[in-house]
Amino acid sequence: MYTYNDKDNPLLIKNTVTDASDSIYATEVHQWFYSDQGNPLRMLKILNSNDTTEVQFTLDQRGDVIEEFPVVRKISGEKTYYYYDDKNRLTDIVRFNTKARRLLPDYMFEYTERNQVSQKITTLSMMDLGYLIWRYVYDDKGLKTKEASFNKDKVMTGKIEYFYQFGQ
């Protein structure tokens, strides 16, 4: 479920996970708060209606998020950093990796000439798996038609194809 404000910013995002036998039921709610200029200030992440994390944002001079840090019961968590290219497109989402003892990207993005994400690289939590590469294809209307994931050995691990039908 998505709820937006008059500036088309998300106010509330609710995800619910269930299974066919109803043995699994989990909800995650993200409640967003914005400045008068429409820039994100903070977000509440609420798990199963009883576990709340406040995520606070630091913005740059353009109003883009450059840092986020979670706060649970007045205890700050690890910061996440956001980097942008000269066209103001998100390129990297970075956190401190304790095993490597340095900042490393969790996500890296590349774009088409039409500013669509053409590739996303995601690191995996298990060090032996490394990362996944997601590649995207779009049609002439800008709609995503294909996405595929590849492991670090460039072997395809999954594929999704999208088809669209428009009413007359």
MDAnalysis code that builds the backbone (N, CA, C; Angstrom):
import MDAnalysis as mda
import numpy as np

u = mda.Universe.empty(504, n_residues=168, atom_resindex=np.repeat(np.arange(168), 3), trajectory=True)
u.add_TopologyAttr("name", ["N", "CA", "C"] * 168)
u.add_TopologyAttr("resid", np.arange(1, 169))
u.add_TopologyAttr("resname", ["MET", "TYR", "THR", "TYR", "ASN", "ASP", "LYS", "ASP", "ASN", "PRO", "LEU", "LEU", "ILE", "LYS", "ASN", "THR", "VAL", "THR", "ASP", "ALA", "SER", "ASP", "SER", "ILE", "TYR", "ALA", "THR", "GLU", "VAL", "HIS", "GLN", "TRP", "PHE", "TYR", "SER", "ASP", "GLN", "GLY", "ASN", "PRO", "LEU", "ARG", "MET", "LEU", "LYS", "ILE", "LEU", "ASN", "SER", "ASN", "ASP", "THR", "THR", "GLU", "VAL", "GLN", "PHE", "THR", "LEU", "ASP", "GLN", "ARG", "GLY", "ASP", "VAL", "ILE", "GLU", "GLU", "PHE", "PRO", "VAL", "VAL", "ARG", "LYS", "ILE", "SER", "GLY", "GLU", "LYS", "THR", "TYR", "TYR", "TYR", "TYR", "ASP", "ASP", "LYS", "ASN", "ARG", "LEU", "THR", "ASP", "ILE", "VAL", "ARG", "PHE", "ASN", "THR", "LYS", "ALA", "ARG", "ARG", "LEU", "LEU", "PRO", "ASP", "TYR", "MET", "PHE", "GLU", "TYR", "THR", "GLU", "ARG", "ASN", "GLN", "VAL", "SER", "GLN", "LYS", "ILE", "THR", "THR", "LEU", "SER", "MET", "MET", "ASP", "LEU", "GLY", "TYR", "LEU", "ILE", "TRP", "ARG", "TYR", "VAL", "TYR", "ASP", "ASP", "LYS", "GLY", "LEU", "LYS", "THR", "LYS", "GLU", "ALA", "SER", "PHE", "ASN", "LYS", "ASP", "LYS", "VAL", "MET", "THR", "GLY", "LYS", "ILE", "GLU", "TYR", "PHE", "TYR", "GLN", "PHE", "GLY", "GLN"])
u.atoms.positions = np.array([
    [0.846, -1.161, 0.000],
    [0.000, 0.000, 0.000],
    [0.898, 1.232, 0.000],
    [0.590, 2.182, -0.857],
    [1.344, 3.417, -0.966],
    [0.401, 4.595, -0.802],
    [0.807, 5.572, 0.024],
    [0.065, 6.812, 0.191],
    [1.027, 7.961, -0.076],
    [0.586, 8.947, -0.890],
    [1.446, 10.058, -1.290],
    [0.873, 11.383, -0.823],
    [1.765, 12.398, -0.681],
    [1.302, 13.747, -0.378],
    [1.039, 14.511, -1.675],
    [0.685, 15.778, -1.581],
    [0.340, 16.564, -2.772],
    [1.546, 16.867, -3.657],
    [2.774, 16.573, -3.198],
    [3.980, 16.751, -4.001],
    [4.464, 15.417, -4.580],
    [3.608, 14.401, -4.522],
    [3.913, 13.049, -5.007],
    [5.057, 12.374, -4.249],
    [5.301, 12.800, -3.025],
    [6.265, 12.120, -2.159],
    [5.535, 11.049, -1.362],
    [6.159, 9.889, -1.156],
    [5.490, 8.864, -0.353],
    [5.372, 9.302, 1.106],
    [4.190, 9.137, 1.657],
    [3.963, 9.397, 3.081],
    [3.974, 8.101, 3.869],
    [3.386, 7.066, 3.279],
    [3.267, 5.787, 3.961],
    [3.416, 4.667, 2.941],
    [4.306, 3.739, 3.238],
    [4.481, 2.545, 2.412],
    [4.331, 1.359, 3.343],
    [3.393, 0.471, 3.025],
    [3.160, -0.700, 3.874],
    [3.328, -1.960, 3.036],
    [4.226, -2.827, 3.484],
    [4.449, -4.119, 2.849],
    [4.005, -5.208, 3.802],
    [3.256, -6.171, 3.284],
    [2.796, -7.299, 4.083],
    [3.261, -8.576, 3.411],
    [3.833, -9.475, 4.213],
    [4.308, -10.761, 3.709],
    [3.487, -11.854, 4.372],
    [2.908, -12.730, 3.537],
    [2.160, -13.882, 4.044],
    [2.503, -15.088, 3.180],
    [2.110, -16.241, 3.658],
    [2.237, -17.439, 2.833],
    [0.867, -18.102, 2.713],
    [0.789, -19.098, 1.887],
    [-0.498, -19.734, 1.585],
    [-1.140, -20.363, 2.821],
    [-0.346, -20.849, 3.758],
    [-0.914, -21.511, 4.938],
    [-1.103, -20.552, 6.114],
    [-0.863, -19.261, 5.901],
    [-0.975, -18.236, 6.940],
    [-0.062, -18.490, 8.136],
    [1.013, -19.230, 7.930],
    [1.966, -19.448, 9.021],
    [2.958, -18.286, 9.122],
    [3.042, -17.503, 8.068],
    [3.916, -16.332, 8.065],
    [3.050, -15.099, 7.870],
    [3.214, -14.127, 8.729],
    [2.554, -12.837, 8.556],
    [3.477, -11.776, 9.142],
    [3.945, -10.891, 8.311],
    [4.826, -9.819, 8.763],
    [4.463, -8.547, 8.017],
    [4.555, -7.430, 8.717],
    [4.314, -6.137, 8.072],
    [5.506, -5.230, 8.330],
    [5.775, -4.396, 7.356],
    [6.785, -3.354, 7.503],
    [6.185, -2.071, 6.957],
    [6.162, -1.042, 7.787],
    [5.602, 0.255, 7.413],
    [6.727, 1.272, 7.415],
    [6.792, 2.073, 6.361],
    [7.700, 3.213, 6.307],
    [6.841, 4.467, 6.290],
    [6.996, 5.304, 7.305],
    [6.246, 6.554, 7.411],
    [7.243, 7.698, 7.243],
    [7.026, 8.535, 6.204],
    [7.977, 9.576, 5.810],
    [7.537, 10.947, 6.302],
    [8.544, 11.796, 6.619],
    [8.322, 13.175, 7.043],
    [9.234, 14.079, 6.218],
    [8.688, 15.222, 5.762],
    [9.390, 16.100, 4.821],
    [9.486, 17.525, 5.339],
    [10.468, 18.264, 4.801],
    [10.589, 19.697, 5.072],
    [9.522, 20.435, 4.259],
    [9.385, 21.727, 4.493],
    [8.437, 22.537, 3.721],
    [8.802, 22.555, 2.235],
    [10.075, 22.316, 1.924],
    [10.529, 22.289, 0.528],
    [10.316, 20.920, -0.121],
    [9.837, 19.943, 0.651],
    [9.565, 18.616, 0.106],
    [10.729, 17.653, 0.198],
    [11.767, 18.013, 0.952],
    [12.920, 17.134, 1.111],
    [12.710, 16.202, 2.305],
    [13.149, 14.942, 2.194],
    [12.946, 14.007, 3.305],
    [13.783, 14.409, 4.522],
    [13.168, 14.398, 5.687],
    [13.861, 14.717, 6.933],
    [14.111, 13.467, 7.768],
    [13.085, 12.619, 7.843],
    [13.211, 11.391, 8.622],
    [12.152, 10.407, 8.168],
    [12.328, 9.169, 8.600],
    [11.396, 8.110, 8.246],
    [11.308, 7.160, 9.430],
    [10.112, 6.714, 9.741],
    [9.923, 5.685, 10.758],
    [9.739, 4.354, 10.055],
    [10.520, 3.374, 10.442],
    [10.414, 2.010, 9.915],
    [9.831, 1.166, 11.045],
    [8.611, 0.681, 10.838],
    [7.876, -0.023, 11.890],
    [7.660, -1.474, 11.451],
    [8.234, -2.411, 12.212],
    [8.102, -3.835, 11.912],
    [7.047, -4.442, 12.815],
    [6.063, -5.079, 12.207],
    [5.015, -5.803, 12.931],
    [4.344, -4.957, 14.020],
    [4.189, -3.697, 13.762],
    [3.480, -2.735, 14.631],
    [4.112, -2.514, 15.992],
    [5.309, -3.077, 16.249],
    [5.862, -2.902, 17.595],
    [7.354, -2.648, 17.665],
    [8.059, -2.701, 16.573],
    [9.509, -2.481, 16.574],
    [9.803, -1.312, 15.643],
    [10.141, -0.149, 16.216],
    [10.283, 1.065, 15.431],
    [11.725, 1.552, 15.404],
    [12.190, 1.856, 14.194],
    [13.486, 2.483, 13.980],
    [13.232, 3.831, 13.331],
    [13.836, 4.884, 13.873],
    [13.761, 6.192, 13.228],
    [14.999, 6.342, 12.358],
    [14.793, 6.684, 11.092],
    [15.903, 6.914, 10.174],
    [15.953, 8.414, 9.914],
    [17.106, 9.028, 10.244],
    [17.285, 10.463, 10.051],
    [18.168, 10.689, 8.835],
    [17.898, 11.776, 8.097],
    [18.610, 12.060, 6.853],
    [19.396, 13.350, 6.944],
    [20.557, 13.373, 6.305],
    [21.333, 14.585, 6.090],
    [21.251, 14.892, 4.599],
    [20.994, 16.150, 4.259],
    [20.827, 16.559, 2.868],
    [21.990, 17.439, 2.421],
    [22.273, 17.427, 1.119],
    [23.266, 18.346, 0.582],
    [22.583, 19.650, 0.166],
    [23.326, 20.561, -0.463],
    [22.778, 21.862, -0.836],
    [21.665, 21.771, -1.884],
    [21.597, 20.665, -2.631],
    [20.521, 20.468, -3.618],
    [19.285, 19.828, -3.003],
    [19.399, 19.385, -1.748],
    [18.285, 18.720, -1.091],
    [18.300, 17.216, -1.261],
    [19.386, 16.667, -1.818],
    [19.519, 15.215, -1.976],
    [20.001, 14.598, -0.672],
    [19.511, 13.413, -0.379],
    [19.972, 12.678, 0.795],
    [21.407, 12.247, 0.543],
    [22.311, 12.588, 1.482],
    [23.708, 12.151, 1.373],
    [24.097, 11.222, 2.517],
    [23.338, 11.255, 3.621],
    [23.578, 10.339, 4.725],
    [22.248, 9.954, 5.356],
    [22.211, 8.741, 5.839],
    [21.089, 8.324, 6.682],
    [21.664, 7.565, 7.862],
    [21.011, 7.724, 8.988],
    [21.433, 6.919, 10.134],
    [20.222, 6.540, 10.962],
    [20.179, 5.252, 11.306],
    [19.052, 4.742, 12.095],
    [19.258, 5.017, 13.579],
    [18.152, 5.246, 14.272],
    [18.180, 5.433, 15.716],
    [17.109, 4.520, 16.315],
    [17.536, 3.615, 17.193],
    [16.626, 2.704, 17.879],
    [16.805, 2.924, 19.371],
    [15.737, 3.309, 20.045],
    [15.770, 3.549, 21.492],
    [16.918, 4.486, 21.868],
    [17.053, 5.569, 21.109],
    [18.062, 6.624, 21.327],
    [19.496, 6.161, 21.101],
    [19.673, 5.007, 20.464],
    [21.009, 4.514, 20.139],
    [21.171, 4.580, 18.618],
    [22.213, 5.289, 18.166],
    [22.450, 5.453, 16.728],
    [23.099, 4.214, 16.145],
    [22.647, 3.856, 14.952],
    [23.236, 2.748, 14.219],
    [24.280, 3.251, 13.240],
    [24.688, 2.386, 12.330],
    [25.704, 2.749, 11.348],
    [25.114, 3.614, 10.247],
    [25.883, 4.607, 9.822],
    [25.446, 5.512, 8.761],
    [25.508, 4.821, 7.408],
    [24.622, 5.250, 6.533],
    [24.640, 4.872, 5.124],
    [24.861, 6.149, 4.336],
    [25.719, 6.081, 3.314],
    [26.079, 7.259, 2.523],
    [25.574, 7.100, 1.093],
    [25.135, 8.215, 0.503],
    [24.613, 8.234, -0.861],
    [25.479, 9.147, -1.714],
    [25.852, 8.656, -2.907],
    [26.685, 9.428, -3.828],
    [25.952, 9.583, -5.161],
    [26.175, 10.734, -5.818],
    [25.482, 11.100, -7.056],
    [26.498, 11.487, -8.117],
    [26.101, 11.343, -9.387],
    [26.973, 11.779, -10.477],
    [26.697, 13.241, -10.817],
    [27.372, 13.742, -11.851],
    [27.224, 15.156, -12.224],
    [25.849, 15.477, -12.808],
    [25.056, 14.442, -13.120],
    [23.678, 14.652, -13.585],
    [22.683, 14.459, -12.444],
    [23.199, 14.377, -11.220],
    [22.387, 14.244, -10.009],
    [21.646, 12.910, -9.932],
    [22.234, 11.860, -10.527],
    [21.670, 10.515, -10.453],
    [22.416, 9.732, -9.380],
    [21.661, 8.967, -8.613],
    [22.251, 8.148, -7.553],
    [23.190, 7.120, -8.181],
    [24.446, 7.077, -7.716],
    [25.413, 6.125, -8.267],
    [25.812, 5.038, -7.275],
    [25.898, 5.395, -5.978],
    [26.377, 4.436, -4.994],
    [25.654, 4.632, -3.666],
    [25.382, 3.508, -3.006],
    [24.902, 3.504, -1.631],
    [25.948, 2.717, -0.856],
    [26.560, 3.356, 0.148],
    [27.777, 2.855, 0.766],
    [27.618, 2.765, 2.287],
    [28.163, 1.696, 2.873],
    [28.208, 1.540, 4.339],
    [29.588, 1.041, 4.739],
    [29.870, 1.166, 6.024],
    [31.129, 0.654, 6.554],
    [31.037, -0.865, 6.651],
    [32.011, -1.543, 6.057],
    [32.082, -2.997, 6.099],
    [33.074, -3.384, 7.188],
    [32.580, -4.018, 8.250],
    [33.444, -4.331, 9.388],
    [34.521, -5.355, 9.034],
    [34.203, -6.292, 8.159],
    [35.194, -7.296, 7.780],
    [36.328, -6.662, 6.973],
    [35.983, -5.777, 6.039],
    [36.998, -5.102, 5.228],
    [37.590, -3.889, 5.945],
    [36.938, -3.436, 7.015],
    [37.349, -2.279, 7.809],
    [37.464, -1.001, 6.975],
    [36.482, -0.826, 6.082],
    [36.431, 0.393, 5.269],
    [35.040, 0.529, 4.656],
    [34.774, 1.695, 4.083],
    [33.507, 1.921, 3.399],
    [33.496, 1.138, 2.097],
    [32.386, 0.420, 1.852],
    [32.211, -0.322, 0.607],
    [30.776, -0.144, 0.127],
    [30.570, -0.134, -1.189],
    [29.201, 0.027, -1.693],
    [28.344, -1.211, -1.485],
    [27.087, -0.975, -1.098],
    [26.069, -2.018, -1.088],
    [25.388, -2.092, -2.447],
    [25.235, -0.920, -3.077],
    [24.580, -0.810, -4.382],
    [25.364, 0.162, -5.255],
    [25.470, -0.164, -6.546],
    [26.063, 0.731, -7.537],
    [25.137, 0.748, -8.748],
    [24.880, 1.937, -9.286],
    [23.931, 2.098, -10.375],
    [24.595, 2.703, -11.599],
    [24.177, 2.230, -12.788],
    [24.556, 2.831, -14.066],
    [23.276, 3.162, -14.805],
    [23.354, 4.131, -15.735],
    [22.156, 4.670, -16.375],
    [22.276, 4.686, -17.892],
    [21.106, 4.646, -18.548],
    [21.045, 4.815, -19.995],
    [21.084, 6.306, -20.312],
    [21.144, 6.623, -21.589],
    [21.100, 8.031, -22.006],
    [19.768, 8.678, -21.645],
    [18.720, 7.855, -21.446],
    [17.398, 8.371, -21.060],
    [17.215, 8.400, -19.541],
    [18.324, 8.283, -18.801],
    [18.331, 8.330, -17.334],
    [17.573, 7.180, -16.671],
    [17.515, 6.048, -17.337],
    [16.920, 4.845, -16.755],
    [18.050, 3.985, -16.196],
    [17.788, 3.292, -15.107],
    [18.806, 2.402, -14.546],
    [19.049, 1.276, -15.543],
    [20.276, 1.160, -16.031],
    [20.612, 0.083, -16.970],
    [21.229, -1.108, -16.246],
    [21.897, -0.813, -15.111],
    [22.543, -1.877, -14.359],
    [22.616, -1.489, -12.892],
    [22.408, -2.498, -12.037],
    [22.556, -2.319, -10.597],
    [23.397, -3.476, -10.083],
    [24.427, -3.147, -9.340],
    [25.255, -4.167, -8.708],
    [24.941, -4.143, -7.221],
    [24.613, -5.296, -6.670],
    [24.301, -5.407, -5.248],
    [25.266, -6.380, -4.608],
    [25.807, -5.981, -3.462],
    [26.676, -6.895, -2.731],
    [25.806, -7.821, -1.897],
    [26.328, -8.992, -1.640],
    [25.599, -9.989, -0.859],
    [26.220, -10.101, 0.513],
    [25.416, -10.461, 1.486],
    [25.903, -10.525, 2.862],
    [26.903, -11.654, 3.075],
    [26.806, -12.694, 2.290],
    [27.754, -13.795, 2.425],
    [28.972, -13.495, 1.552],
    [30.128, -13.393, 2.167],
    [31.331, -12.960, 1.459],
    [31.719, -13.894, 0.313],
    [31.422, -15.182, 0.392],
    [31.818, -16.090, -0.666],
    [31.000, -15.912, -1.939],
    [29.810, -15.314, -1.831],
    [28.990, -15.096, -3.016],
    [29.335, -13.789, -3.721],
    [29.844, -12.806, -3.005],
    [30.287, -11.576, -3.638],
    [29.183, -10.595, -3.964],
    [28.667, -10.662, -5.180],
    [27.705, -9.667, -5.628],
    [26.833, -10.223, -6.744],
    [25.743, -9.509, -7.004],
    [24.872, -9.803, -8.141],
    [24.828, -8.575, -9.047],
    [24.772, -8.815, -10.327],
    [24.618, -7.747, -11.315],
    [23.225, -7.875, -11.903],
    [22.447, -6.793, -11.820],
    [21.112, -6.746, -12.405],
    [21.179, -5.859, -13.638],
    [20.696, -6.370, -14.770],
    [20.672, -5.576, -16.005],
    [19.236, -5.414, -16.455],
    [18.918, -4.230, -16.987],
    [17.545, -3.863, -17.330],
    [17.459, -3.432, -18.783],
    [16.313, -3.776, -19.422],
    [16.028, -3.377, -20.797],
    [14.671, -2.684, -20.803],
    [14.559, -1.599, -21.580],
    [13.335, -0.797, -21.650],
    [12.845, -0.706, -23.088],
    [11.536, -0.511, -23.259],
    [10.991, -0.308, -24.599],
    [11.029, 1.177, -24.955],
    [10.517, 1.514, -26.154],
    [10.568, 2.904, -26.621],
    [9.681, 3.844, -25.804],
    [8.762, 3.293, -25.005],
    [7.925, 4.118, -24.120],
    [8.579, 4.330, -22.755],
    [9.741, 3.718, -22.547],
    [10.428, 3.837, -21.272],
    [10.004, 2.802, -20.250],
    [9.202, 1.814, -20.663],
    [8.742, 0.764, -19.750],
    [9.753, -0.380, -19.714],
    [10.006, -0.887, -18.525],
    [10.941, -1.994, -18.382],
    [10.347, -3.237, -19.030],
    [11.125, -3.897, -19.891],
    [10.650, -5.110, -20.556],
    [11.372, -6.362, -20.076],
    [12.625, -6.198, -19.612],
    [13.385, -7.356, -19.147],
    [14.321, -6.927, -18.033],
    [14.558, -7.867, -17.134],
    [15.640, -7.715, -16.172],
    [16.214, -9.090, -15.926],
    [17.499, -9.120, -15.712],
    [18.176, -10.393, -15.473],
    [19.259, -10.163, -14.435],
    [19.514, -11.192, -13.639],
    [20.581, -11.108, -12.644],
    [21.682, -12.096, -13.011],
    [22.909, -11.695, -12.695],
    [24.096, -12.489, -13.000],
    [24.976, -12.521, -11.758],
    [25.636, -13.651, -11.512],
    [26.562, -13.716, -10.381],
    [27.916, -13.159, -10.800],
    [28.881, -13.209, -9.875],
    [30.188, -12.613, -10.165],
    [30.927, -13.334, -11.290],
    [30.521, -14.569, -11.610],
    [31.106, -15.301, -12.735],
    [30.360, -15.042, -14.034],
    [29.438, -14.086, -14.001],
    [28.634, -13.661, -15.150],
    [27.670, -14.751, -15.644],
    [27.281, -15.658, -14.744],
    [26.295, -16.693, -15.042],
    [24.923, -16.156, -14.636],
    [23.944, -16.252, -15.543],
    [22.608, -15.756, -15.241],
    [21.992, -16.569, -14.114],
    [21.451, -15.863, -13.114],
    [20.826, -16.527, -11.975],
    [19.315, -16.344, -11.951],
    [18.803, -15.462, -12.782],
    [17.360, -15.240, -12.834],
    [17.002, -14.253, -13.921],
    [15.721, -14.302, -14.345],
    [15.276, -13.420, -15.426],
    [13.794, -13.141, -15.248],
    [13.409, -11.898, -15.511],
    [11.998, -11.507, -15.494],
    [11.719, -10.773, -16.805],
    [10.609, -11.117, -17.455],
    [10.162, -10.392, -18.639],
    [8.815, -9.773, -18.343],
    [8.628, -8.522, -18.772],
    [7.406, -7.776, -18.519],
    [6.647, -7.581, -19.832],
    [5.341, -7.717, -19.741],
    [4.473, -7.472, -20.885],
    [3.375, -6.511, -20.436],
    [3.043, -5.565, -21.281],
    [2.058, -4.551, -20.932],
    [0.901, -4.595, -21.931],
    [-0.289, -4.410, -21.411],
    [-1.475, -4.347, -22.259],
    [-2.241, -3.087, -21.847],
    [-2.544, -2.263, -22.829],
    [-3.217, -0.991, -22.552],
    [-4.651, -1.026, -23.038],
    [-5.541, -0.477, -22.231],
    [-6.936, -0.402, -22.614],
    [-7.148, 0.595, -23.753],
    [-8.226, 0.427, -24.480],
    [-8.486, 1.289, -25.633],
    [-9.389, 2.421, -25.266],
])
